[in-house]
Amino acid sequence: MRRMKLALILGLSLALVLVVVQNTSPIEGRFLWFSAEVPAILLLVLTTTGGFILGLLVAIFYQREKKPVAPSEYTERTYRTP
């Protein structure tokens, strides 16, 4: 299992390096009324980081809405297995 994880990490790292090397040419990036010529990899990194942060915020938001079950609410039925 450990070798499989290592192989997966190395494979993903190699794929990331290939994406970086192949996407160095500048492209026009536009957002609302802003426009700039930036390397494609920078645009990829910014959108990925933004998606990651948005996912974290959504997870935190939904985690706060869950109400933990108080120990007094546990019953025998909670622990029974079918």
FENNORFEN-V638289 format. One record per residue. N is the residue number from 1. RES is the residue in one small letter. PHI is phi in degrees with one decimal (none if undefined). OMEGA is omega as a letter, one per 30 degrees, with the letter a starting at -180 (none if undefined). NEAR is the number of other ideal C-beta (glycine too) atoms within 12 Angstrom. Layout:
# FENNORFEN-V638289
((N RES PHI OMEGA NEAR) (N RES PHI OMEGA NEAR))
This chain:
# FENNORFEN-V638289
((1 m none a 7) (2 r -65.4 l 8) (3 r -67.2 l 9) (4 m -66.1 l 10) (5 k -63.8 l 11) (6 l -62.6 l 12) (7 a -63.1 l 13) (8 l -65.2 l 14) (9 i -63.2 l 14) (10 l -64.7 l 14) (11 g -64.1 l 14) (12 l -67.6 l 14) (13 s -64.4 l 14) (14 l -63.1 l 14) (15 a -62.7 l 14) (16 l -63.8 l 18) (17 v -62.5 l 14) (18 l -62.7 l 14) (19 v -63.7 a 19) (20 v -63.4 a 17) (21 v -65.3 a 14) (22 q -84.4 a 14) (23 n -119.4 l 19) (24 t -96.8 a 16) (25 s -71.2 a 14) (26 p -73.6 l 14) (27 i -130.1 l 17) (28 e -87.9 l 14) (29 g -104.8 a 20) (30 r -125.9 l 12) (31 f -143.3 a 13) (32 l 52.1 a 6) (33 w -99.5 l 6) (34 f -88.2 l 10) (35 s -144.9 a 11) (36 a -151.4 l 15) (37 e -97.2 a 14) (38 v -130.8 l 22) (39 p -63.0 a 21) (40 a -60.1 a 21) (41 i -64.8 l 23) (42 l -63.5 l 20) (43 l -64.7 l 24) (44 l -63.1 a 21) (45 v -65.1 l 19) (46 l -63.5 a 18) (47 t -69.8 l 17) (48 t -66.3 l 16) (49 t -63.8 l 14) (50 g -61.6 l 15) (51 g -65.7 l 14) (52 f -63.9 l 14) (53 i -64.2 l 14) (54 l -61.9 l 14) (55 g -62.7 l 14) (56 l -62.8 a 14) (57 l -64.1 l 14) (58 v -64.2 l 14) (59 a -62.7 l 14) (60 i -64.8 a 13) (61 f -61.1 a 12) (62 y -72.4 l 11) (63 q -67.7 a 12) (64 r -70.9 a 11) (65 e -74.9 l 10) (66 k -70.9 l 10) (67 k -95.2 l 8) (68 p -69.5 l 11) (69 v -82.5 l 10) (70 a -69.9 l 9) (71 p -57.4 l 8) (72 s -69.7 a 8) (73 e -88.9 l 10) (74 y -69.3 l 12) (75 t -127.9 l 11) (76 e -62.0 a 7) (77 r -62.6 l 9) (78 t -62.3 a 12) (79 y -96.4 a 8) (80 r -71.4 l 8) (81 t -105.7 a 6) (82 p -66.6 none 4))
